[in-house]
């Protein structure tokens, strides 16, 4: 099994697919303890009936029920994941519930066909996606000005909470292919002009960052040096 590294070159797509392929059958059990984090993030999107929301790195589709309920039958949920096994689990979930307004795509986020002018985007425990500039830029290019975003995931605990970082590393080793950016995982969004509010949980090892794309101007879509 591939291990997370602190390589600044960014995530490894092939390694990520391998990492999640074996987890597809047990992913729901592994992520269930974070259901409250998921619900908080989705609530922060402030979705309304009839809107279109993107679920990036959707995994087995654990967020689909809440997203679908929030946008209603006239809304649209577009879910994307690059792991075929994960998408197949999500497809079974959609079929069981008979959701007609949920579409699934198996593709890397930066290559996915996304609707233009989407109203919101969710990045739930998708560290590798957030650390991939092309993926972030691609998503932002398909959101309308003022669109809401929410990102969640692991982060290194700050000074005073470092005792928990061993647990962060253990969890990251099974879910990400790079530790790069784990100090501020939401930074790629903020660097591109997304106005974020940050909340932390579990000894500051899990974050929920939510906010909106500036309504007055498109976010800056370029690579940024980390300070």
C-alpha positions as CSV (number, residue, x, y, z in Angstrom):
1,X,0.0,0.0,0.0
2,X,1.3,3.5,-0.9
3,X,2.2,5.8,2.0
4,X,1.8,9.5,2.2
5,X,4.9,11.5,1.7
6,X,5.9,15.1,2.2
7,X,7.0,15.5,-1.4
8,X,6.2,19.0,-2.6
9,X,5.6,17.8,-6.2
10,X,2.0,17.1,-5.2
11,X,-0.3,14.1,-5.1
12,X,0.2,10.9,-7.0
13,X,-2.9,10.0,-9.1
14,X,-2.0,6.4,-9.6
15,X,-1.1,5.9,-6.0
16,X,-4.3,7.5,-4.9
17,X,-6.4,5.2,-7.1
18,X,-4.7,2.2,-5.6
19,X,-5.1,3.6,-2.1
20,X,-8.9,3.9,-2.5
21,X,-9.5,0.9,-4.6
22,X,-9.1,-1.5,-1.7
23,X,-11.1,0.7,0.6
24,X,-14.2,0.9,-1.5
25,X,-16.0,-1.9,0.3
26,X,-15.3,-0.6,3.8
27,X,-15.2,3.2,3.1
28,X,-18.6,3.9,4.6
29,X,-17.6,2.3,7.9
30,X,-14.3,4.2,7.9
31,X,-15.9,7.6,7.3
32,X,-19.0,7.2,9.4
33,X,-17.3,8.7,12.5
34,X,-17.0,12.0,10.5
35,X,-20.7,12.2,9.6
36,X,-21.2,15.2,11.9
37,X,-18.3,17.0,10.1
38,X,-20.0,16.1,6.8
39,X,-23.3,17.5,7.9
40,X,-21.7,20.7,9.2
41,X,-19.9,21.2,5.9
42,X,-23.1,20.6,3.8
43,X,-25.1,22.9,6.0
44,X,-22.5,25.7,5.5
45,X,-23.2,25.5,1.7
46,X,-26.6,27.0,2.4
47,X,-28.1,25.1,-0.5
48,X,-31.6,26.0,-1.8
49,X,-34.1,24.1,-3.9
50,X,-33.3,24.1,-7.6
51,X,-29.5,24.8,-7.2
52,X,-26.6,22.8,-8.6
53,X,-24.0,21.4,-6.3
54,X,-20.7,19.7,-7.1
55,X,-19.5,16.8,-4.9
56,X,-15.7,16.6,-5.6
57,X,-14.0,13.3,-4.6
58,X,-17.5,11.9,-3.8
59,X,-16.1,8.5,-2.8
60,X,-19.0,6.0,-2.3
61,X,-21.5,8.8,-2.3
62,X,-22.0,9.3,1.4
63,X,-22.8,13.0,1.0
64,X,-25.4,12.5,-1.8
65,X,-28.4,12.0,0.5
66,X,-27.9,15.3,2.2
67,X,-27.0,17.2,-0.9
68,X,-29.9,15.8,-2.9
69,X,-32.4,16.6,-0.1
70,X,-31.0,20.2,0.1
71,X,-31.4,21.0,-3.6
72,X,-34.7,19.1,-4.1
73,X,-36.0,17.3,-7.1
74,X,-35.6,20.4,-9.3
75,X,-31.9,20.8,-8.3
76,X,-28.9,18.9,-9.5
77,X,-26.0,17.0,-7.8
78,X,-22.9,16.3,-9.9
79,X,-20.6,13.9,-8.1
80,X,-17.1,13.1,-9.4
81,X,-14.4,10.6,-8.3
82,X,-11.4,9.2,-10.1
83,X,-11.6,5.7,-8.5
84,X,-13.9,3.3,-10.5
85,X,-14.6,1.1,-7.5
86,X,-15.7,4.1,-5.4
87,X,-17.9,5.4,-8.2
88,X,-19.5,2.0,-8.6
89,X,-20.4,2.0,-4.9
90,X,-21.9,5.5,-5.4
91,X,-23.8,4.3,-8.4
92,X,-25.4,1.5,-6.4
93,X,-26.4,4.1,-3.8
94,X,-28.1,6.3,-6.4
95,X,-29.9,3.3,-7.9
96,X,-31.2,2.1,-4.5
97,X,-32.7,5.6,-3.7
98,X,-33.9,6.2,-7.2
99,X,-32.4,9.7,-7.4
100,X,-33.0,11.1,-10.8
101,X,-31.1,14.4,-10.3
102,X,-27.8,12.9,-9.3
103,X,-25.1,12.3,-11.9
104,X,-21.9,10.5,-11.4
105,X,-18.6,10.8,-13.3
106,X,-15.4,8.7,-13.0
107,X,-12.5,11.1,-13.8
108,X,-9.7,13.1,-12.2
109,X,-11.3,16.4,-11.1
110,X,-9.2,18.5,-13.4
111,X,-10.5,16.5,-16.4
112,X,-14.1,16.1,-15.3
113,X,-16.9,17.6,-17.4
114,X,-18.6,20.0,-15.0
115,X,-21.7,22.2,-15.4
116,X,-21.0,25.9,-15.8
117,X,-22.2,28.3,-13.2
118,X,-22.7,25.8,-10.4
119,X,-24.0,27.2,-7.1
120,X,-21.8,25.3,-4.6
121,X,-19.0,22.8,-4.3
122,X,-18.1,20.3,-1.6
123,X,-14.6,18.9,-0.9
124,X,-15.1,16.4,1.9
125,X,-11.9,14.8,3.0
126,X,-10.2,15.4,-0.3
127,X,-6.7,16.6,0.6
128,X,-5.1,15.4,-2.6
129,X,-7.6,17.3,-4.8
130,X,-7.1,20.5,-2.9
131,X,-3.3,20.2,-3.3
132,X,-3.7,19.8,-7.1
133,X,-3.7,23.3,-8.6
134,X,-5.3,22.2,-11.9
135,X,-8.2,20.5,-10.0
136,X,-8.9,23.6,-7.9
137,X,-8.7,25.9,-10.9
138,X,-11.0,23.6,-12.9
139,X,-13.7,23.6,-10.1
140,X,-13.5,27.3,-9.5
141,X,-13.9,28.0,-13.3
142,X,-17.2,26.2,-13.2
143,X,-18.7,28.1,-10.2
144,X,-20.7,31.2,-10.4
145,X,-19.6,34.4,-8.6
146,X,-20.9,34.1,-5.0
147,X,-21.0,30.3,-5.1
148,X,-20.6,28.6,-1.8
149,X,-17.7,26.2,-1.0
150,X,-17.0,23.9,1.9
151,X,-13.8,21.8,2.4
152,X,-13.1,19.4,5.3
153,X,-10.3,17.0,6.2
154,X,-7.3,16.3,8.3
155,X,-4.7,18.9,9.3
156,X,-1.6,19.0,11.4
157,X,-2.5,20.1,14.9
158,X,-1.1,23.5,15.9
159,X,1.4,24.2,18.6
160,X,0.1,23.0,21.9
161,X,-1.9,20.2,20.3
162,X,1.0,18.4,18.7
163,X,0.4,15.3,20.8
164,X,-2.4,14.4,18.3
165,X,-0.2,14.6,15.2
166,X,0.7,10.9,15.4
167,X,-3.0,10.1,14.9
168,X,-3.1,12.6,12.0
169,X,-0.2,10.9,10.3
170,X,-1.7,7.4,10.8
171,X,-5.0,8.5,9.3
172,X,-3.2,10.4,6.4
173,X,-1.1,7.3,5.6
174,X,-4.3,5.5,4.6
175,X,-6.0,8.4,2.8
176,X,-3.6,10.8,1.1
177,X,-0.5,10.5,-1.1
178,X,1.2,13.7,0.0
179,X,1.5,15.4,3.3
180,X,2.3,18.6,1.5
181,X,-0.1,21.4,2.6
182,X,-1.3,19.5,5.6
183,X,-0.5,22.5,7.8
184,X,-3.2,24.6,6.0
185,X,-5.0,22.3,3.6
186,X,-7.6,25.0,2.7
187,X,-4.9,27.4,1.6
188,X,-5.3,26.8,-2.2
189,X,-8.8,28.0,-2.0
190,X,-8.0,31.1,0.1
191,X,-5.1,31.9,-2.2
192,X,-7.5,32.1,-5.1
193,X,-9.8,34.6,-3.4
194,X,-12.3,32.3,-1.7
195,X,-13.4,34.0,1.5
196,X,-13.2,31.3,4.2
197,X,-14.4,30.8,7.7
198,X,-12.5,28.1,9.6
199,X,-13.7,25.8,12.3
200,X,-11.7,22.9,13.9
201,X,-12.6,19.7,15.7
202,X,-11.1,16.7,17.4
203,X,-8.1,18.4,19.0
204,X,-7.7,20.8,16.0
205,X,-6.9,17.8,13.7
206,X,-10.0,18.1,11.5
207,X,-11.1,21.3,9.9
208,X,-14.2,22.7,8.2
209,X,-13.5,25.6,5.9
210,X,-16.5,27.3,4.3
211,X,-17.0,30.5,2.3
212,X,-17.9,31.9,-1.0
213,X,-16.3,32.8,-4.4
214,X,-16.1,36.7,-4.5
215,X,-19.2,38.1,-6.2
216,X,-17.5,41.1,-7.5
217,X,-14.7,39.4,-9.4
218,X,-13.5,36.0,-10.5
219,X,-11.0,34.4,-8.1
220,X,-7.4,34.5,-9.0
221,X,-6.6,31.2,-10.7
222,X,-2.9,30.8,-10.7
223,X,-0.3,28.9,-8.7
224,X,0.8,30.5,-5.5
225,X,3.9,30.2,-3.4
226,X,3.3,29.2,0.2
227,X,4.4,31.6,2.8
